[in-house]
Structures are given as C-alpha cells and as structure tokens.
Amino acid sequence: MATAKKTKKREPHAKTEHKTEHKSEARPKIPGLSARPVWQGHLRLSLVSCPVALYKATSRANDISFNLLNPETNNRVRMIPTDPETGPVNRSDLVRGYEIEKNRYVIIDDDELDAVKLETTHTLDIERFVDADSIDRLFWDVPYILLPTDDIAAQAYAVIREAMADTNRIALGRVVMHTRERLIAIEPRDNGLVASSLRMRDEVVNMSKALEAIPHVKPDRQMVDIAEKIIAQLEGDFNPDEFRDRYEDALRRKRWRRRPNRAMSSI
C-alpha cells in the first residue's frame, strides 16, 4: 500500500512538471521585455477572445541613479517617518489621511478603502473603435506591448489585429490593474498589437483656457518667411538613435575616483 501511495503522489507531480514545461515553451522570454507581465487576462471582441499579456514598452533599466549615504560611514541612510512635534514614528503605526484644507485631515481606514477598491479584472473588453486622429496626444500616457500568451491564442489575436488594421481603427477598453481602472487604447503595429493607457479627462489641462493668456498678435510676414526657410533646412526624419541624454552620457564617461574609506567620489 505504501508503494501504491507513493506512485499516486508522483503522477500528479509529473503532470505538473509537464504543464510548466509546456507554458515556458509557449511563451519564451523576449529580449527587452520584463520576465513577468504587468497584467494578464483575455482580450475580447464580442465572441472573439484570446489570452494575452501586457508588458511595458519602456524601460528605466539604463538610467543612472544615486543613493543617499552618510559620508562618515558610507552607509546608505534610511528615511524614518518623523512627526514634527513628537519625533520618529513607527511606519506600522501610520494611517492614511485626506487633506480637506491646509493642515487639516480626515483619517481614512482600510475598511473604507476596501469598500471602493476595484478588483483586478482578467478581461479587457473592447468597448469602442475610434479614429486615431480623434485622440489628442495629451491623453496618451504609458505605452505597452500586448502579446498572445501562446500559439493557440495567436489565431484569435491575428483576427482582431487584422480587422483593426483593415479598418484603420484604434480599440478602446477598460482594465483594472492594482485596484485602479485604466482606459486602454489598442492599435495594430506590424504583426502585433501595441497598447497605451490614456489619461482621464480631469488629468489633462483644458488647453483652450490655458492658451487664452497668449495675446493675439499679427506676425511679421517677412519674419515668418525666414522662419519657414530655417524649418525647411532643419527638416528630416525622426531617428531616436540621433538623440541622446547628454547628461547621462556624461555620467557614464565620468571616471569615478576611489578615495580612502569612501566608496566613490561625488561628481
């Protein structure tokens, strides 16, 4: 009997290993993308649905950053929450507060937040198709890459992508990530789909009101002609490789000198 029990325990374990291997083969790690998606679920257009994963299309991995150190010990300092009247406070004792006026707060407990918290959704339902030019560039926020999770999903994925490319439309849908609802714009690119989160109306400044302060003047026609000639001389295609962050390039070229009892010198 003991042998039979051991055999039964091994069988499901072997099946689990087989499933794990199948998933890794279905979606190998893609260079440049994070190992884990920021969201995973189903992209659905009416009766057509396919499992997809959302990856960030940008990376800060190459950015140079600094830590704050104690120059006497070269130890990284810790930021300790401090009450201006009573001194240091344990982080575990902190509560959330909403400022109703200058220096006056209402304490918000976890139960109140849980009552309005949105659960992460696992379906990105396409609600509407719009012309790309109808979305003001001010509303575009974070870019993502939307990929099918496996080869089986690629068929339905291709149907949605091809239909969008043929009609020259962008899809709009909603998804909840990390308790926040995001409006997502999806558009075809080459043989895939790219997505961008869109800012909400109250996150974008009313441009017509913001530009009202600019005085209405009639520009000098001769100066406009000169400006147009300069524009023609500087006209060209956008090549991102030609534009570098010169500050970060200078930091990378900096030869950091080691000093006694110090990790690195300041710039």
N, C-alpha and C positions, 0 to 999 in steps of 0.2 A: 504493500500500500504506500509506503514511503516513497518508493521509486515512482509509482504512478503519479503521486502528488508533485514530485519534482518535475516530471515530464510535462504535466499540465501547466506548471508555472513557467517553464521555459518557452512553451509555444507562443503565448501572448507576447512574451518579451521579444521573441524573434520577429513577430509580426510588427511590433512597434518599431524595431530597428529598420525593417523593410520600408515602412511608411516614411520614416525620417529620411532614408536614403532617396526615396522617390521625390520627396519635396525638394531636397537640395539639388537633385538633378534637373528638376523642372525649372528652377529659377536660380542659376548660378550667380555669384556675386558679380556685379557690374562695376568696372573701374570708375572711380569718381563718385559713386553713389554710396550712401551710408549702408551699413550692413542691415539695419532694420528700417522699415518704412515708418513715416510719421503717422500714417493711417492705412488701414487695410479693410476692405469690405467688397461690396458689389456696386458696379456701375450699371444703372438700369435705365433703359429707354422703353417704356411701355412693357411689352412682352419679351424684349431682348435684354438679357442680363449676363454679366460676366464678372468673375472675381478679379479685382485689381488692387494694386498697392500704390500709394502716393509717396514719392520721395522728393526731398528738397532739391531744387535745381541749382542752388548756390551753396558755397562753402566758405567758411571762415578759417579753414584749417591752415592756410598760408599766412594769416595775419600775425603780426608780431605784437605780443602783449607783454606787460611788465607786472611784477608783483611788488607790493609794498613791504619793505624789510626794515628791521631795526638795525641801523648802521653799526651799533656796538657789537651785535652778536651775529648779524646776517640771517637771523631767523625771520621767517615770514610772520607778519603781525596778524592777529585775529581781531575782527571787528566785533566788539562787545556792545550789545544794546545797552544804552545808558539813558536813564531818566535825568533831565537837567536839574531836578530838585533833590532826588533821593540817591542817585548814583546808578551803578550797574544793576541790570535786571536779567534774571534767567530767561533765556529765549523761550523755554517751555511755558513760562507764565504769561507770555504776551497774548493779547487778544486783538481782533480787528476792530477798527473804528472808522466811521464815515463822518467826514467833516461837514457840519451843517452851516458853520460860519467860522470866522477866524478863531482858531484855538478852541473850538467847541465841537465835541464829537459825540456821536451816538455809537455805543458798543453793539456790534453785530456778532451773535453767537453762531456756532456751527449748525444748529438746527434750522435757523432762519436761512442760512445759505443753502443747506441741503434741500429746503423746500422749493427753491427756484432753480437748483442745479439741473442742467440737462445731461442726460446720459449719452455717452458716446454712441453714435449711430454707426451701423455697419452697412448702410446703403446710401449711395449717392444717387438720388433720383433726379433725372433731368427734368426741369420744370418748364423751361422755355428756350427757344432758339432766337438769337438776335444777330444783327449785322455787326461785324467787328467795329466799324466806324461809329456805331451808336454808343460805345462805351468810352467815356472820357478817360484819357490816360492818367488823370489824377486818381482814379479809382483803382487802378491796378496796384496790387500790393506784393505778396510773396509768390515767386514762381515755383512750380513743382513739375515733376515728370510723372505721368500716370501710366503704369505698366501692367499688362496682364500677368497674373501670378503663375500661370503655367501654359503649356502648349494647347491644352483643350480650351482654355479661356480665350486664346488668341483669335479663334474663329469669330466669336461674337464681338470681340474687341475690334476686329477688322471691319465688320459690318457697320458698326457705329462710326468708326473713323472715316470710312469711305463715303458714307451717306453725308457726313458733315462736310467733307472736302468737296463733294459734288455740288452741294447747295451753298457753299461758302458761308457757313453759319457757325456761330460760337454757341455752345451749350451753357446754360446756367443751371446750377443745382446747389443744394444746401447740404452741409455735413457738420456734425458736431465732433470737434476734436478738443480733448482736455476741457470739457464742460462748456466750451464756447462754440456757438454756432457760427459757421463761416459760409459766406456766399462764394461759390467757386465757379470760375469761368473756364471752360474746357475748349480747346481748339486743336484741329489736326495739324501735325507737323511731320513731313516726310512719311514714314510708315508707323508713326506713333501718335500719341496724344500728350499735349502739354496742358497744364492747368495753372491757374493763378487765383489766389484768394483776392477778393475785391473788398475795398473799404466800404463801410456803410455811409449812408448819406450824411449823418451827423459827424463823421470823421473827416469830411472834406470841406474846406473853407468855401463859402459862396464867392466864387471868383468875380461875378458881376459887381457885387458890392465891394469886394476888395480892390477892384480896379477903378472904382468911381473916383478915388482921390487923385488919379492921374489927370492933369489938366489937358484939355483938348487944344492942341496947337496944330497949325498947318506947317509941315516940314518944308524946308527949302528944297525945291526940286533939283537944283544943281548938286546939293549935298547928297540927296537920295541917289542920284545917278552915279556919283563917286562911290557911295557905299555898295551899290549893286555891282560895280566893276570889281571891287575888292572881294565881294562874295563869290563872283564867278572865278576869280583867281584862286580862292581857297577851297573851291568845291571839290569833293571827292567822296569815295565810298567809306563807310564806317568799317574799320578793321580794329577790333578790340586789342589785338597784339601791339598796335602802334601807341596805345595809351597805357601808361604805367603809373602806378602810385610812386612818385619820385621820393616821397618821404620814406616809405617802407623800403624802397630800393637802397636809399642812403643808409638806413639802419642795417640792412643785410651786408653792406660793404664795410660797415664800421668794424674796425679791428678792436675788439674788446681787450683791454689790458687787465691782467690779473695783478691784484695788489696783495700784500701780506695781510692775512686774516680777513680778506674780503673775497666774495665770490666773483664779482665783476665791478668794473667802474661805471660811473654814471656817464651819460653822453656828454 
